[in-house]
Amino acid sequence: MTKRVTVVPASTKAGKATIQALLNTENPPLIRGIYRDLAKAPAEFTKHPNFEATTGDVSAGSGLDFTGSDAVFYIPPPTYDGADIGEFATRAANNVKEALQSVPRVQKLLLFSSMGAQYSHSIGILKINHISDNILKDSVPKVLMAKAGYFQENWAHAFETAQANPPVVYSPITPVDHKIPMVSIVEVGEICAKVLLDQEKKDSPYYFDLFGPRDYTALDVKTAVEDIMGKQIEIVPIEKDNLAEFFAQQAPPHSVPDLVEMVTAALPGGIMAGDFKDTEKTVRGKVELAEALRNLYSA
C-alpha cells in the first residue's frame, strides 16, 4: 500500500527540499503539500501524479487536512508581520496538534527544529522551535525532531557582495575562525524524506541533530567563494555590537532583536556555543559547504 505524507507549510525551504527528495525516490509516496498561497507550489511538483497541493494556514488553523496521512512533516514557520513570535508559534503548533489528533491514521510526525531549540531563552527567533517542540512532542504515537544546523545555502548573499568593489563577504559569525554546524538544504530534504518513509523504531519523542560532514567557519565560506568565483575576496566580520545595525538593513525593525539574539547564541559565550559536539544522535551528511555553494552559483 502506497504511503501518504503531508508537508506543511510546503513552501518553506525544508518543505520544498523534502518534497523534491520524496518525489525522487524509486517508489514515491502520495504527497500532499499544504500552502497558504497555492501560487507557491512549483510546477514541477503540481504536474507529478503523486503530488497534490492544497490550501491551508497553520496560524489560522484552516485547511490542515491530514486525512489518510501516514506521516506529517511540520516546519514551524517564522512570522515577519510584527506579531509576538511566542504567541504565533503557540497558536500554530496547537492548530497542528488539534488537526493531527482529529484523524486516527497519522502515526508519525517529523518536526523540523533547530540546534539550540532545547533552550527556553536567549535563542531569539529559534524560540518558535522550542515552543513547537514542546507542544507537539506527544501529539502522535511517533514524534521525531530534526535539529538542523545553519543552512549552507544561506551564504548565497556572498556571491552578490563579492561583485562589489572591493569584493567582500560579510560575516555575522565571529570570530571568523569560530566553527558552527552547517548543513545543505538539499541534504536536509534527503534525510527528512528518508526519516518520513522508514520503519525504524525509536523512542518517542526522538531528537536528532542534522549537520553537514563537518563544522565550518566564515573563513571556509570565504575560501569556497574565492575558489568558485576565481578571485580574492575580503572578509568583513560583523562584531556583536554591530549585529543590530547589520540586520536592520535586511529585516523589519521588529525582527532585528530576535535575529541578533539567535546569532549571538551560537557565538563564543552564547548559550548553545558549547553544544556543537557529536553524540549518538548526530546525523552527519556528506555535502560539503563548497559543493552546496557551487551548486547555487551554477544554478
C-alpha positions as CSV (number, residue, x, y, z in Angstrom):
1,M,0.0,0.0,0.0
2,T,1.4,3.4,-1.0
3,K,2.3,5.7,1.9
4,R,0.8,9.1,2.2
5,V,2.9,12.0,3.5
6,T,1.7,15.6,4.2
7,V,4.1,18.5,4.3
8,V,3.1,21.8,6.0
9,P,3.9,24.6,5.2
10,A,5.1,23.2,1.9
11,S,6.6,26.5,0.7
12,T,9.4,26.5,3.3
13,K,12.9,25.7,2.3
14,A,12.9,22.4,4.2
15,G,9.4,21.6,2.9
16,K,10.3,22.1,-0.7
17,A,13.6,20.2,-0.4
18,T,11.9,17.3,1.3
19,I,9.1,17.1,-1.3
20,Q,11.6,17.1,-4.1
21,A,13.5,14.2,-2.3
22,L,10.3,12.2,-1.8
23,L,9.4,12.6,-5.5
24,N,12.9,11.4,-6.4
25,T,12.6,8.1,-4.6
26,E,12.1,4.9,-6.6
27,N,8.6,4.5,-5.4
28,P,7.3,8.0,-4.4
29,P,4.6,8.2,-1.7
30,L,1.4,10.2,-2.3
31,I,2.3,13.7,-1.1
32,R,0.0,16.5,0.0
33,G,1.7,19.9,0.2
34,I,-0.3,22.5,2.2
35,Y,0.3,26.1,1.0
36,R,-1.1,29.3,2.3
37,D,-0.7,30.6,-1.3
38,L,-1.2,27.9,-3.9
39,A,0.8,30.0,-6.4
40,K,3.9,29.0,-4.4
41,A,3.5,25.3,-5.4
42,P,6.2,24.7,-8.1
43,A,5.1,23.5,-11.4
44,E,7.5,20.5,-11.3
45,F,5.5,19.3,-8.2
46,T,2.0,20.0,-9.4
47,K,2.5,18.1,-12.6
48,H,3.6,15.0,-10.8
49,P,0.8,12.4,-10.4
50,N,1.8,11.6,-6.8
51,F,1.6,15.2,-5.6
52,E,-1.4,17.3,-4.5
53,A,-1.3,20.9,-3.5
54,T,-4.0,22.2,-1.1
55,T,-4.6,25.5,0.7
56,G,-4.1,25.8,4.4
57,D,-2.7,28.1,7.1
58,V,-1.2,26.9,10.3
59,S,-1.6,30.3,12.1
60,A,-5.4,30.4,11.3
61,G,-5.8,26.6,11.7
62,S,-7.6,26.4,8.3
63,G,-7.1,23.7,5.7
64,L,-5.0,21.5,7.9
65,D,-6.3,18.3,6.4
66,F,-4.2,15.3,7.4
67,T,-6.9,12.7,6.4
68,G,-5.3,9.5,5.2
69,S,-1.7,10.6,6.1
70,D,0.7,8.0,7.5
71,A,3.3,10.7,8.3
72,V,3.3,14.5,8.6
73,F,6.2,16.9,8.2
74,Y,5.7,20.2,10.1
75,I,8.1,23.0,9.6
76,P,7.3,25.8,12.1
77,P,7.3,29.0,10.0
78,P,8.6,32.3,11.2
79,T,6.5,35.5,11.3
80,Y,7.6,38.8,9.9
81,D,4.4,40.8,10.4
82,G,5.3,42.1,13.9
83,A,3.2,39.5,15.8
84,D,4.7,38.2,19.0
85,I,6.7,35.1,17.9
86,G,5.8,33.2,21.1
87,E,2.1,33.7,20.7
88,F,2.4,32.9,17.0
89,A,4.3,29.7,17.5
90,T,2.0,28.6,20.3
91,R,-1.2,29.2,18.2
92,A,0.3,27.5,15.1
93,A,1.6,24.4,17.0
94,N,-1.7,24.0,18.8
95,N,-3.6,24.2,15.5
96,V,-1.4,21.5,14.0
97,K,-1.8,19.3,17.2
98,E,-5.6,19.6,17.0
99,A,-5.5,18.7,13.3
100,L,-3.2,15.7,13.9
101,Q,-5.4,14.4,16.7
102,S,-8.6,14.8,14.8
103,V,-7.7,12.0,12.4
104,P,-6.9,8.4,13.6
105,R,-4.3,7.3,11.0
106,V,-1.3,9.6,11.5
107,Q,1.3,7.6,13.2
108,K,4.4,9.7,12.6
109,L,5.2,13.4,12.9
110,L,8.6,14.7,11.8
111,L,9.1,18.1,13.3
112,F,11.7,20.4,11.8
113,S,13.6,22.0,14.6
114,S,17.0,23.7,15.2
115,M,20.1,23.4,17.2
116,G,19.6,25.3,20.4
117,A,15.8,24.7,20.4
118,Q,16.1,22.9,23.8
119,Y,16.6,26.3,25.5
120,S,13.7,28.4,26.6
121,H,15.5,31.7,26.4
122,S,18.4,33.6,24.7
123,I,17.8,32.0,21.3
124,G,15.9,34.7,19.5
125,I,13.7,33.5,16.7
126,L,14.5,29.9,17.5
127,K,12.0,30.3,20.3
128,I,9.5,29.2,17.6
129,N,11.2,25.8,17.5
130,H,11.4,25.5,21.3
131,I,7.7,26.2,21.7
132,S,6.7,23.9,18.8
133,D,8.8,21.0,20.0
134,N,7.2,21.2,23.5
135,I,3.6,21.4,22.3
136,L,3.9,18.6,19.7
137,K,6.3,16.2,21.4
138,D,3.5,13.8,22.3
139,S,0.9,14.7,19.7
140,V,1.0,11.3,17.8
141,P,2.5,7.9,18.6
142,K,5.8,8.6,17.0
143,V,7.4,12.1,17.1
144,L,10.8,12.8,15.6
145,M,12.6,16.2,15.8
146,A,15.3,17.1,13.3
147,K,17.5,19.8,14.9
148,A,19.2,21.2,11.9
149,G,22.4,23.3,11.7
150,Y,22.7,26.6,9.8
151,F,21.8,26.2,6.1
152,Q,24.9,26.3,3.9
153,E,22.9,28.0,1.2
154,N,22.2,31.0,3.5
155,W,25.6,32.2,2.4
156,A,24.2,32.9,-1.1
157,H,24.5,36.7,-0.4
158,A,28.3,36.3,-0.6
159,F,28.1,36.0,-4.3
160,E,26.4,39.4,-4.5
161,T,28.8,41.2,-2.2
162,A,31.7,39.5,-4.0
163,Q,30.7,41.5,-7.1
164,A,31.3,44.8,-5.2
165,N,34.5,46.9,-5.5
166,P,36.3,45.7,-3.4
167,P,34.8,42.3,-3.4
168,V,33.8,41.3,0.2
169,V,31.8,38.8,2.2
170,Y,30.1,39.9,5.4
171,S,30.1,37.5,8.3
172,P,27.9,37.8,11.4
173,I,29.7,34.7,12.6
174,T,32.7,36.0,14.7
175,P,35.5,35.4,15.2
176,V,35.9,34.3,11.6
177,D,37.6,31.1,12.7
178,H,34.6,30.1,15.0
179,K,33.1,26.8,13.9
180,I,29.4,26.2,13.8
181,P,27.4,23.3,12.3
182,M,26.1,23.9,8.8
183,V,24.1,21.7,6.5
184,S,23.0,21.8,2.9
185,I,19.2,22.3,2.5
186,V,19.3,19.7,-0.3
187,E,20.7,17.1,2.2
188,V,18.1,18.2,4.8
189,G,15.4,17.2,2.3
190,E,17.0,13.9,1.5
191,I,17.5,12.9,5.2
192,C,14.0,14.1,6.2
193,A,12.5,12.2,3.3
194,K,14.2,9.0,4.5
195,V,13.0,9.6,8.1
196,L,9.4,10.1,6.9
197,L,9.5,6.8,4.9
198,D,11.5,4.5,7.1
199,Q,10.0,2.0,9.5
200,E,12.8,2.1,12.1
201,K,11.5,2.0,15.7
202,K,12.8,4.7,18.0
203,D,11.7,6.1,21.3
204,S,9.2,9.0,21.1
205,P,9.9,11.9,21.1
206,Y,13.2,11.3,19.4
207,Y,15.6,14.2,18.8
208,F,18.5,14.1,16.3
209,D,21.0,16.7,15.2
210,L,21.2,17.2,11.5
211,F,24.5,18.6,10.4
212,G,26.9,18.6,7.4
213,P,30.0,16.5,7.2
214,R,31.9,18.9,9.5
215,D,31.5,22.3,11.1
216,Y,32.6,25.4,9.2
217,T,33.9,28.9,9.8
218,A,33.4,32.2,8.0
219,L,36.9,31.6,6.6
220,D,35.7,28.4,5.0
221,V,32.9,30.4,3.3
222,K,35.5,33.0,2.0
223,T,37.7,30.2,0.6
224,A,34.8,28.5,-1.1
225,V,33.5,31.7,-2.7
226,E,37.0,32.6,-3.8
227,D,37.5,29.2,-5.5
228,I,34.1,29.3,-7.2
229,M,34.5,32.9,-8.5
230,G,38.2,32.7,-9.1
231,K,39.1,35.9,-7.3
232,Q,40.3,37.1,-3.9
233,I,37.7,38.3,-1.5
234,E,38.0,40.3,1.7
235,I,36.0,39.0,4.7
236,V,34.3,41.7,6.8
237,P,33.4,40.4,10.3
238,I,30.3,41.9,11.9
239,E,31.1,42.1,15.6
240,K,28.4,41.5,18.2
241,D,28.0,45.2,18.9
242,N,27.2,45.9,15.2
243,L,24.8,43.0,14.6
244,A,21.7,45.1,15.1
245,E,22.8,47.7,12.6
246,F,23.7,44.9,10.1
247,F,20.3,43.1,10.4
248,A,18.4,46.4,10.3
249,Q,19.5,46.7,6.7
250,Q,17.9,43.3,5.9
251,A,14.9,42.8,8.1
252,P,11.9,44.6,9.6
253,P,12.7,46.6,12.7
254,H,10.7,44.3,15.0
255,S,12.6,41.2,13.8
256,V,16.1,42.7,14.5
257,P,16.4,41.9,18.2
258,D,15.4,38.2,17.7
259,L,17.9,37.8,14.8
260,V,20.7,39.3,16.9
261,E,19.9,37.1,19.8
262,M,19.8,34.0,17.6
263,V,23.2,34.7,16.1
264,T,24.7,35.6,19.5
265,A,23.5,32.3,20.9
266,A,25.9,30.5,18.6
267,L,28.9,32.7,19.1
268,P,31.6,32.0,21.8
269,G,30.0,32.6,25.1
270,G,26.5,32.1,23.7
271,I,24.0,29.7,25.3
272,M,24.4,27.0,22.6
273,A,28.0,27.5,21.7
274,G,29.1,24.6,23.8
275,D,26.7,22.2,22.2
276,F,28.4,21.6,18.9
277,K,29.7,18.1,19.7
278,D,28.7,14.9,18.0
279,T,26.6,12.4,20.0
280,E,24.9,9.1,19.3
281,K,22.0,11.2,17.9
282,T,24.0,13.2,15.5
283,V,23.3,12.6,11.8
284,R,26.2,13.9,9.6
285,G,25.5,14.5,5.9
286,K,28.0,14.3,3.1
287,V,27.6,17.6,1.2
288,E,30.5,20.0,1.8
289,L,29.9,23.7,2.1
290,A,31.9,24.3,-1.1
291,E,29.7,21.9,-3.1
292,A,26.5,23.5,-1.8
293,L,27.7,27.0,-2.8
294,R,29.0,25.8,-6.1
295,N,25.6,24.3,-6.9
296,L,24.0,27.6,-6.0
297,Y,26.3,29.6,-8.2
298,S,25.9,27.4,-11.2
299,A,22.1,27.3,-10.9
